[in-house]
Amino acid sequence: MNILVTGANGQLGNEMRIVAKESKDKYIFTDVVEVEGQETTILDITDLTAIKSVVKANNIQVIVNCAAYTNVDAAESNQELAEKLNAEAPKNLAIAIKEENGLLIHISTDYVFGGDPYNTPCKEDQKGTPTGVYGLTKLHGEQGIIATNCNYVILRTAWLYSEFGKNFVKTMLNLTSTKPQLRVVFDQVGTPTYALDLAKAIMIILDNYNKESLTLNHEPFTQNGVYHFSNEGVCSWYDFTKMIAEYSGQTGCDIQPCHSEEYPSPVKRPSYSVLDKTKVKQTFGVSVPYWTDSLKQCIINLKK
Ligand SMILES: NC(=O)c1ccc[n+]([C@@H]2O[C@H](COP(=O)([O-])OP(=O)(O)OC[C@H]3O[C@@H](n4cnc5c(N)ncnc54)[C@H](OP(=O)(O)O)[C@@H]3O)[C@@H](O)[C@H]2O)c1
Protein backbone atom coordinates (compact mmCIF):
# COMPACT_ATOMS: atom_id res chain seq x y z
CA MET A 1 0.00 0.00 0.00
CA ASN A 2 0.98 3.64 -0.40
CA ILE A 3 0.53 5.40 2.95
CA LEU A 4 0.66 9.14 3.65
CA VAL A 5 1.54 10.29 7.18
CA THR A 6 0.72 13.89 8.15
CA GLY A 7 2.38 15.76 11.03
CA ALA A 8 5.37 13.43 10.54
CA ASN A 9 7.73 15.64 12.56
CA GLY A 10 5.61 15.52 15.72
CA GLN A 11 5.78 12.96 18.53
CA LEU A 12 3.60 10.29 16.94
CA GLY A 13 4.78 11.12 13.41
CA ASN A 14 8.39 10.43 14.41
CA GLU A 15 7.43 7.08 15.98
CA MET A 16 5.57 6.24 12.74
CA ARG A 17 8.82 6.91 10.87
CA ILE A 18 10.55 4.34 13.13
CA VAL A 19 7.97 1.54 12.87
CA ALA A 20 7.52 2.09 9.11
CA LYS A 21 11.13 1.03 8.55
CA GLU A 22 9.99 -2.57 9.19
CA SER A 23 7.11 -2.33 6.68
CA LYS A 24 6.90 -3.43 3.03
CA ASP A 25 4.45 -0.58 2.33
CA LYS A 26 5.55 2.73 0.77
CA TYR A 27 5.34 5.71 3.15
CA ILE A 28 5.25 9.43 2.32
CA PHE A 29 5.99 11.54 5.41
CA THR A 30 4.53 15.05 5.34
CA ASP A 31 4.48 18.11 7.59
CA VAL A 32 4.36 21.90 7.37
CA VAL A 33 8.09 22.38 7.82
CA GLU A 34 11.21 20.37 7.02
CA VAL A 35 13.47 19.10 9.79
CA GLU A 36 17.15 18.42 9.13
CA GLY A 37 17.88 14.75 8.53
CA GLN A 38 14.22 13.76 8.00
CA GLU A 39 12.78 13.31 4.53
CA THR A 40 9.60 15.39 4.57
CA THR A 41 7.13 16.34 1.85
CA ILE A 42 5.61 19.72 2.66
CA LEU A 43 1.83 19.43 3.08
CA ASP A 44 -0.47 21.81 4.96
CA ILE A 45 -3.57 19.78 5.81
CA THR A 46 -5.74 22.90 5.94
CA ASP A 47 -5.29 23.08 2.12
CA LEU A 48 -7.71 20.62 0.47
CA THR A 49 -6.35 21.21 -3.05
CA ALA A 50 -2.80 20.45 -1.91
CA ILE A 51 -3.95 17.27 -0.12
CA LYS A 52 -5.80 16.00 -3.20
CA SER A 53 -2.79 16.72 -5.36
CA VAL A 54 -0.32 14.80 -3.10
CA VAL A 55 -2.80 11.92 -2.66
CA LYS A 56 -3.35 11.53 -6.42
CA ALA A 57 0.28 12.02 -7.40
CA ASN A 58 1.39 9.26 -5.02
CA ASN A 59 -1.58 6.91 -5.52
CA ILE A 60 -2.28 6.99 -1.75
CA GLN A 61 -4.56 4.30 -0.27
CA VAL A 62 -4.28 5.25 3.43
CA ILE A 63 -3.75 8.53 5.28
CA VAL A 64 -2.51 8.41 8.90
CA ASN A 65 -3.26 11.83 10.40
CA CYS A 66 -0.76 12.67 13.16
CA ALA A 67 -1.09 16.45 12.66
CA ALA A 68 -3.12 18.55 15.08
CA TYR A 69 -3.26 21.70 17.17
CA THR A 70 -2.11 20.07 20.43
CA ASN A 71 -1.51 22.98 22.83
CA VAL A 72 -4.46 22.49 25.22
CA ASP A 73 -4.03 25.79 27.12
CA ALA A 74 -3.27 27.97 24.08
CA ALA A 75 -6.32 26.58 22.26
CA GLU A 76 -8.53 28.53 24.70
CA SER A 77 -7.38 31.82 23.13
CA ASN A 78 -6.86 30.43 19.59
CA GLN A 79 -10.22 28.77 18.97
CA GLU A 80 -10.31 29.66 15.26
CA LEU A 81 -6.92 28.10 14.52
CA ALA A 82 -7.65 25.05 16.69
CA GLU A 83 -10.97 24.51 14.86
CA LYS A 84 -9.24 24.88 11.49
CA LEU A 85 -6.55 22.32 12.28
CA ASN A 86 -8.48 19.89 14.51
CA ALA A 87 -11.87 19.97 12.77
CA GLU A 88 -11.72 21.36 9.21
CA ALA A 89 -8.37 19.78 8.25
CA PRO A 90 -9.29 16.16 9.21
CA LYS A 91 -12.46 16.59 7.15
CA ASN A 92 -10.28 17.68 4.20
CA LEU A 93 -8.29 14.45 4.59
CA ALA A 94 -11.50 12.43 4.75
CA ILE A 95 -12.82 14.06 1.55
CA ALA A 96 -9.54 13.41 -0.29
CA ILE A 97 -9.24 9.75 0.76
CA LYS A 98 -12.91 9.05 0.04
CA GLU A 99 -12.28 10.03 -3.60
CA GLU A 100 -9.67 7.24 -3.71
CA ASN A 101 -11.91 4.80 -1.79
CA GLY A 102 -9.08 4.52 0.76
CA LEU A 103 -8.84 4.65 4.56
CA LEU A 104 -8.25 7.54 6.99
CA ILE A 105 -6.66 6.68 10.32
CA HIS A 106 -7.17 9.73 12.52
CA ILE A 107 -5.95 10.39 16.07
CA SER A 108 -8.27 11.96 18.63
CA THR A 109 -8.15 12.45 22.38
CA ASP A 110 -9.49 11.48 25.80
CA TYR A 111 -10.21 15.23 26.24
CA VAL A 112 -13.42 14.75 24.21
CA PHE A 113 -14.62 13.46 27.62
CA GLY A 114 -14.48 15.02 31.07
CA GLY A 115 -17.51 17.28 31.44
CA ASP A 116 -19.66 14.55 33.03
CA PRO A 117 -18.54 13.12 36.35
CA TYR A 118 -17.77 9.36 36.12
CA ASN A 119 -15.20 6.98 37.53
CA THR A 120 -15.22 3.98 35.21
CA PRO A 121 -13.23 3.76 31.94
CA CYS A 122 -14.84 5.62 29.01
CA LYS A 123 -16.28 3.52 26.17
CA GLU A 124 -16.21 4.63 22.55
CA ASP A 125 -19.95 5.33 22.32
CA GLN A 126 -20.08 7.44 25.48
CA LYS A 127 -21.30 10.98 24.80
CA GLY A 128 -18.49 13.52 24.25
CA THR A 129 -18.50 16.21 26.95
CA PRO A 130 -15.31 18.27 26.41
CA THR A 131 -14.24 20.75 29.07
CA GLY A 132 -12.24 23.02 26.76
CA VAL A 133 -11.63 24.26 23.22
CA TYR A 134 -9.03 21.60 22.36
CA GLY A 135 -11.37 18.72 23.26
CA LEU A 136 -14.31 20.42 21.55
CA THR A 137 -12.43 20.99 18.28
CA LYS A 138 -11.12 17.39 18.34
CA LEU A 139 -14.72 16.18 18.81
CA HIS A 140 -15.78 18.32 15.82
CA GLY A 141 -12.96 16.67 13.85
CA GLU A 142 -14.32 13.20 14.60
CA GLN A 143 -17.85 14.28 13.62
CA GLY A 144 -16.63 15.87 10.37
CA ILE A 145 -14.80 12.71 9.31
CA ILE A 146 -17.76 10.44 10.06
CA ALA A 147 -20.11 12.78 8.15
CA THR A 148 -18.10 12.32 4.91
CA ASN A 149 -18.88 8.59 4.90
CA CYS A 150 -15.27 7.70 4.12
CA ASN A 151 -13.56 4.59 5.48
CA TYR A 152 -12.16 5.68 8.83
CA VAL A 153 -10.54 4.46 12.03
CA ILE A 154 -10.56 7.14 14.73
CA LEU A 155 -8.16 6.30 17.56
CA ARG A 156 -8.64 8.30 20.75
CA THR A 157 -5.48 8.37 22.80
CA ALA A 158 -4.31 10.11 25.98
CA TRP A 159 -1.32 11.70 27.74
CA LEU A 160 0.99 11.06 24.79
CA TYR A 161 4.76 11.11 25.30
CA SER A 162 7.79 9.99 23.34
CA GLU A 163 11.48 10.66 22.99
CA PHE A 164 10.59 13.36 20.38
CA GLY A 165 9.25 16.90 20.80
CA LYS A 166 7.95 18.45 23.99
CA ASN A 167 6.01 16.33 26.46
CA PHE A 168 5.36 15.70 30.15
CA VAL A 169 8.06 13.02 30.52
CA LYS A 170 10.78 15.26 29.13
CA THR A 171 9.60 18.23 31.22
CA MET A 172 9.63 16.15 34.41
CA LEU A 173 13.01 14.61 33.60
CA ASN A 174 14.32 18.16 33.48
CA LEU A 175 12.50 19.40 36.61
CA THR A 176 13.33 16.39 38.82
CA SER A 177 17.00 16.78 37.97
CA THR A 178 17.14 20.53 38.67
CA LYS A 179 14.61 21.23 41.48
CA PRO A 180 14.90 20.09 45.11
CA GLN A 181 11.11 19.95 45.47
CA LEU A 182 8.13 19.58 43.13
CA ARG A 183 4.34 19.59 43.62
CA VAL A 184 2.31 17.69 41.03
CA VAL A 185 -1.48 17.31 40.74
CA PHE A 186 -2.98 14.05 41.98
CA ASP A 187 -6.67 14.89 41.32
CA GLN A 188 -6.48 14.31 37.54
CA VAL A 189 -6.42 10.64 36.66
CA GLY A 190 -5.84 8.99 33.29
CA THR A 191 -3.36 6.74 31.48
CA PRO A 192 -0.10 7.76 29.80
CA THR A 193 0.59 6.50 26.27
CA TYR A 194 4.02 5.89 24.79
CA ALA A 195 3.65 7.12 21.20
CA LEU A 196 5.78 4.17 20.01
CA ASP A 197 3.09 1.76 21.31
CA LEU A 198 0.41 3.76 19.50
CA ALA A 199 2.46 3.66 16.28
CA LYS A 200 2.79 -0.14 16.62
CA ALA A 201 -0.99 -0.41 17.11
CA ILE A 202 -1.50 1.65 13.94
CA MET A 203 0.73 -0.80 12.04
CA ILE A 204 -1.48 -3.70 13.18
CA ILE A 205 -4.61 -1.82 12.05
CA LEU A 206 -2.91 -1.18 8.69
CA ASP A 207 -2.20 -4.93 8.36
CA ASN A 208 -5.88 -5.70 9.07
CA TYR A 209 -6.94 -3.15 6.44
CA ASN A 210 -4.41 -4.34 3.89
CA LYS A 211 -5.77 -7.91 4.05
CA GLU A 212 -9.40 -6.81 3.80
CA SER A 213 -8.90 -4.10 1.14
CA LEU A 214 -7.87 -6.74 -1.41
CA THR A 215 -11.44 -8.07 -1.33
CA LEU A 216 -13.34 -4.83 -0.61
CA ASN A 217 -14.49 -3.93 -4.15
CA HIS A 218 -15.98 -0.56 -3.07
CA GLU A 219 -17.71 -2.04 0.02
CA PRO A 220 -17.06 -0.14 3.32
CA PHE A 221 -14.20 -1.37 5.54
CA THR A 222 -15.91 -3.67 8.07
CA GLN A 223 -13.87 -2.22 10.96
CA ASN A 224 -14.78 1.45 10.35
CA GLY A 225 -15.31 3.11 13.73
CA VAL A 226 -14.02 4.90 16.81
CA TYR A 227 -11.51 3.08 19.05
CA HIS A 228 -9.56 3.83 22.23
CA PHE A 229 -5.84 3.28 22.67
CA SER A 230 -3.70 4.31 25.62
CA ASN A 231 -1.32 2.22 27.68
CA GLU A 232 -2.85 -0.14 30.27
CA GLY A 233 -3.49 0.96 33.88
CA VAL A 234 -4.46 4.16 35.66
CA CYS A 235 -2.45 6.90 37.41
CA SER A 236 -2.44 10.57 38.36
CA TRP A 237 0.11 13.10 37.04
CA TYR A 238 1.71 12.81 40.49
CA ASP A 239 2.12 9.00 40.19
CA PHE A 240 3.41 9.47 36.65
CA THR A 241 6.07 11.94 37.88
CA LYS A 242 7.14 9.63 40.73
CA MET A 243 7.82 6.82 38.25
CA ILE A 244 9.62 9.13 35.78
CA ALA A 245 11.97 10.14 38.61
CA GLU A 246 12.44 6.55 39.79
CA TYR A 247 13.17 5.06 36.33
CA SER A 248 15.61 7.83 35.47
CA GLY A 249 17.42 7.44 38.80
CA GLN A 250 16.64 11.06 39.75
CA THR A 251 15.49 10.40 43.30
CA GLY A 252 16.95 13.57 44.85
CA CYS A 253 13.82 15.63 44.20
CA ASP A 254 11.06 15.64 46.86
CA ILE A 255 7.84 15.11 44.86
CA GLN A 256 4.58 15.92 46.66
CA PRO A 257 0.93 15.60 45.54
CA CYS A 258 -1.22 18.74 45.22
CA HIS A 259 -4.66 19.81 43.96
CA SER A 260 -5.32 21.27 40.50
CA GLU A 261 -6.24 24.65 42.08
CA GLU A 262 -2.55 25.13 42.89
CA TYR A 263 -1.81 25.35 39.16
CA PRO A 264 -4.35 27.79 37.67
CA SER A 265 -4.79 27.03 33.98
CA PRO A 266 -6.95 28.60 31.24
CA VAL A 267 -8.79 25.28 30.82
CA LYS A 268 -10.36 22.85 33.27
CA ARG A 269 -8.90 19.41 32.56
CA PRO A 270 -10.91 16.20 33.09
CA SER A 271 -10.48 14.75 36.61
CA TYR A 272 -11.01 11.23 35.21
CA SER A 273 -10.41 10.33 31.57
CA VAL A 274 -9.37 6.67 31.53
CA LEU A 275 -10.09 4.98 28.18
CA ASP A 276 -11.59 1.49 27.88
CA LYS A 277 -9.51 -0.38 25.27
CA THR A 278 -11.53 -3.59 24.98
CA LYS A 279 -12.77 -2.78 21.45
CA VAL A 280 -9.36 -2.13 19.84
CA LYS A 281 -7.93 -5.29 21.42
CA GLN A 282 -10.83 -7.50 20.33
CA THR A 283 -11.24 -6.04 16.83
CA PHE A 284 -7.63 -5.77 15.68
CA GLY A 285 -5.77 -8.11 18.07
CA VAL A 286 -3.72 -5.16 19.36
CA SER A 287 -1.78 -5.80 22.57
CA VAL A 288 -1.49 -2.98 25.09
CA PRO A 289 1.59 -2.68 27.33
CA TYR A 290 1.25 -1.58 30.98
CA TRP A 291 2.09 2.12 31.40
CA THR A 292 5.10 1.67 33.70
CA ASP A 293 6.71 -0.91 31.35
CA SER A 294 6.40 1.52 28.43
CA LEU A 295 7.65 4.47 30.47
CA LYS A 296 10.72 2.45 31.47
CA GLN A 297 11.36 1.63 27.79
CA CYS A 298 10.98 5.26 26.68
CA ILE A 299 13.48 6.44 29.30
CA ILE A 300 15.94 3.76 28.11
CA ASN A 301 15.40 4.92 24.50
CA LEU A 302 15.87 8.56 25.52
CA LYS A 303 19.21 7.76 27.10
CA LYS A 304 20.50 6.01 23.93
N1 LIG B 1 0.13 15.18 22.98
C1 LIG B 1 -0.79 14.59 23.74
O1 LIG B 1 -0.68 14.48 24.97
C2 LIG B 1 -2.02 13.99 23.08
C3 LIG B 1 -3.00 13.41 23.89
C4 LIG B 1 -4.13 12.85 23.28
C5 LIG B 1 -4.25 12.88 21.89
N2 LIG B 1 -3.29 13.48 21.14
C6 LIG B 1 -3.46 13.50 19.68
O2 LIG B 1 -2.44 12.69 19.12
C7 LIG B 1 -2.08 13.20 17.82
C8 LIG B 1 -0.58 13.33 17.74
O3 LIG B 1 -0.16 14.25 18.75
P1 LIG B 1 1.37 14.66 18.92
O4 LIG B 1 1.59 14.96 20.35
O5 LIG B 1 2.25 13.69 18.20
O6 LIG B 1 1.36 16.05 18.11
P2 LIG B 1 2.58 17.05 17.89
O7 LIG B 1 3.84 16.50 18.44
O8 LIG B 1 2.11 18.41 18.31
O9 LIG B 1 2.74 17.02 16.29
C9 LIG B 1 1.82 17.59 15.42
C10 LIG B 1 2.53 17.89 14.12
O10 LIG B 1 1.59 18.47 13.21
C11 LIG B 1 2.24 19.56 12.55
N3 LIG B 1 1.30 20.51 11.99
C12 LIG B 1 0.85 21.69 12.55
N4 LIG B 1 0.02 22.32 11.69
C13 LIG B 1 -0.05 21.57 10.57
C14 LIG B 1 -0.71 21.71 9.33
N5 LIG B 1 -1.48 22.78 9.06
N6 LIG B 1 -0.56 20.73 8.40
C15 LIG B 1 0.24 19.68 8.64
N7 LIG B 1 0.90 19.48 9.80
C16 LIG B 1 0.76 20.42 10.75
C17 LIG B 1 3.09 20.16 13.65
O11 LIG B 1 4.05 21.04 13.12
P3 LIG B 1 4.55 22.29 14.05
O12 LIG B 1 5.12 21.69 15.30
O13 LIG B 1 5.57 22.93 13.17
O14 LIG B 1 3.33 23.13 14.32
C18 LIG B 1 3.68 18.90 14.28
O15 LIG B 1 4.83 18.47 13.57
C19 LIG B 1 -2.87 14.49 17.66
O16 LIG B 1 -4.04 14.23 16.92
C20 LIG B 1 -3.27 14.87 19.07
O17 LIG B 1 -4.45 15.65 19.12
C21 LIG B 1 -2.17 14.02 21.70
Ligand as a Chemical Component Dictionary entry (heavy atoms), coordinates in Angstrom:
data_LIG
# 
_chem_comp.id                   LIG 
_chem_comp.type                 NON-POLYMER 
_chem_comp.pdbx_formal_charge   0 
_chem_comp.three_letter_code    LIG 
# 
loop_
_chem_comp_atom.comp_id 
_chem_comp_atom.atom_id 
_chem_comp_atom.alt_atom_id 
_chem_comp_atom.type_symbol 
_chem_comp_atom.charge 
_chem_comp_atom.model_Cartn_x 
_chem_comp_atom.model_Cartn_y 
_chem_comp_atom.model_Cartn_z 
_chem_comp_atom.pdbx_ordinal 
LIG N1  N1  N 0  0.133  15.177 22.980 1  
LIG C1  C1  C 0  -0.791 14.590 23.737 2  
LIG O1  O1  O 0  -0.684 14.481 24.966 3  
LIG C2  C2  C 0  -2.017 13.992 23.081 4  
LIG C3  C3  C 0  -3.003 13.413 23.886 5  
LIG C4  C4  C 0  -4.129 12.852 23.279 6  
LIG C5  C5  C 0  -4.249 12.884 21.894 7  
LIG N2  N2  N 1  -3.286 13.482 21.143 8  
LIG C6  C6  C 0  -3.458 13.495 19.681 9  
LIG O2  O2  O 0  -2.444 12.687 19.122 10 
LIG C7  C7  C 0  -2.079 13.197 17.822 11 
LIG C8  C8  C 0  -0.579 13.329 17.743 12 
LIG O3  O3  O 0  -0.161 14.248 18.750 13 
LIG P1  P1  P 0  1.373  14.664 18.915 14 
LIG O4  O4  O 0  1.590  14.964 20.354 15 
LIG O5  O5  O -1 2.255  13.688 18.201 16 
LIG O6  O6  O 0  1.359  16.055 18.109 17 
LIG P2  P2  P 0  2.582  17.054 17.885 18 
LIG O7  O7  O 0  3.841  16.502 18.437 19 
LIG O8  O8  O 0  2.106  18.411 18.310 20 
LIG O9  O9  O 0  2.741  17.018 16.287 21 
LIG C9  C9  C 0  1.817  17.591 15.419 22 
LIG C10 C10 C 0  2.531  17.887 14.120 23 
LIG O10 O10 O 0  1.589  18.473 13.211 24 
LIG C11 C11 C 0  2.242  19.557 12.552 25 
LIG N3  N3  N 0  1.297  20.513 11.990 26 
LIG C12 C12 C 0  0.847  21.691 12.546 27 
LIG N4  N4  N 0  0.024  22.321 11.689 28 
LIG C13 C13 C 0  -0.049 21.568 10.569 29 
LIG C14 C14 C 0  -0.711 21.707 9.326  30 
LIG N5  N5  N 0  -1.482 22.776 9.056  31 
LIG N6  N6  N 0  -0.557 20.735 8.397  32 
LIG C15 C15 C 0  0.238  19.676 8.638  33 
LIG N7  N7  N 0  0.896  19.480 9.800  34 
LIG C16 C16 C 0  0.757  20.418 10.751 35 
LIG C17 C17 C 0  3.088  20.160 13.647 36 
LIG O11 O11 O 0  4.054  21.038 13.119 37 
LIG P3  P3  P 0  4.551  22.290 14.050 38 
LIG O12 O12 O 0  5.115  21.685 15.299 39 
LIG O13 O13 O 0  5.572  22.932 13.174 40 
LIG O14 O14 O 0  3.330  23.130 14.321 41 
LIG C18 C18 C 0  3.680  18.896 14.279 42 
LIG O15 O15 O 0  4.828  18.467 13.566 43 
LIG C19 C19 C 0  -2.873 14.486 17.660 44 
LIG O16 O16 O 0  -4.036 14.233 16.921 45 
LIG C20 C20 C 0  -3.272 14.874 19.071 46 
LIG O17 O17 O 0  -4.453 15.645 19.118 47 
LIG C21 C21 C 0  -2.172 14.018 21.697 48 
# 
loop_
_chem_comp_bond.comp_id 
_chem_comp_bond.atom_id_1 
_chem_comp_bond.atom_id_2 
_chem_comp_bond.value_order 
_chem_comp_bond.pdbx_ordinal 
LIG N1  C1  SING 1  
LIG C1  O1  DOUB 2  
LIG C1  C2  SING 3  
LIG C2  C3  SING 4  
LIG C2  C21 DOUB 5  
LIG C3  C4  DOUB 6  
LIG C4  C5  SING 7  
LIG C5  N2  DOUB 8  
LIG N2  C6  SING 9  
LIG N2  C21 SING 10 
LIG C6  O2  SING 11 
LIG C6  C20 SING 12 
LIG O2  C7  SING 13 
LIG C7  C8  SING 14 
LIG C7  C19 SING 15 
LIG C8  O3  SING 16 
LIG O3  P1  SING 17 
LIG P1  O4  DOUB 18 
LIG P1  O5  SING 19 
LIG P1  O6  SING 20 
LIG O6  P2  SING 21 
LIG P2  O7  DOUB 22 
LIG P2  O8  SING 23 
LIG P2  O9  SING 24 
LIG O9  C9  SING 25 
LIG C9  C10 SING 26 
LIG C10 O10 SING 27 
LIG C10 C18 SING 28 
LIG O10 C11 SING 29 
LIG C11 N3  SING 30 
LIG C11 C17 SING 31 
LIG N3  C12 SING 32 
LIG N3  C16 SING 33 
LIG C12 N4  DOUB 34 
LIG N4  C13 SING 35 
LIG C13 C14 SING 36 
LIG C13 C16 DOUB 37 
LIG C14 N5  SING 38 
LIG C14 N6  DOUB 39 
LIG N6  C15 SING 40 
LIG C15 N7  DOUB 41 
LIG N7  C16 SING 42 
LIG C17 O11 SING 43 
LIG C17 C18 SING 44 
LIG O11 P3  SING 45 
LIG P3  O12 DOUB 46 
LIG P3  O13 SING 47 
LIG P3  O14 SING 48 
LIG C18 O15 SING 49 
LIG C19 O16 SING 50 
LIG C19 C20 SING 51 
LIG C20 O17 SING 52 
# 
